[in-house]
Amino acid sequence: MPVQDKVRTLLDEAGTSYASEAGIKLADKPSPLYRLVVLSVLLSTRIKADIAVHAARELAPWNSPQKMFDATWQQRVDALGGAGYRRYDESTATALGQGAELLIDRYHGDLRRLRAKADGDPEEVRTLLVELPRLGPVGADIFCREAQLVWPELRPSFDSKALSGAKKLGLPTDPDELAGLVEGHDLARLAAALVRSTLQRGVAPAVR
């Protein structure tokens, strides 16, 4: 199958971003960016992606650092547990409260201030992100993979799982070459689809 046909099939089969799946209409605005941070924290733990996405939906009422900080620890635990995010519910509930407090103190609850502090440097964005409790390098990569939709300076962002998916499908594993296969606004969708081809059994055979 020609590469372009393979990419189109991949996007059709698995090209929904994780943010969209979690009900986040991503935009360069404080609330959706914060919800993406929460999703990235949840996805970076050793838990199934669909459970993490469900948990992000359950946490949607606390869609700002201030609201998350004001929620009780037990409210956060209950929301996570209700989504099946039970193995790490208590520690994650604590980390989300601590992370919300950090974002309020350093960035007035607005991740666009973190972006401004990074001054267009993708690696600095990652460095600042990993200061958030429980996010870590994996979570920072997840955030950048999704946020490249609205923060173009992050393009192209393909983490190790996405590049593993590209290799599995016989697609380029050089990020710039891979990015050249789609328009800029489709990079986040492509990255998500490549991750799914790594994590979900049925994706790669459907594309091949």
Secondary structure, DSSP 8 states (H G I E B T S, - for coil): --HHHHHHHHHHHH---HHHHTT----SSHHHHHHHHHHHHHHTSSS-HHHHHHHHHHTTT--SHHHHHHS-HHHHHHHHHHTT--TTHHHHHHHHHHHHHHHHHHHTT-HHHHHHHHTT-HHHHHHHHTTSTTTHHHHHHHHHHHHTTT-GGG-S---HHHHHHHHHTT---SHHHHHTTS-GGGHHHHHHHHHHHHH-TTHHHHH-
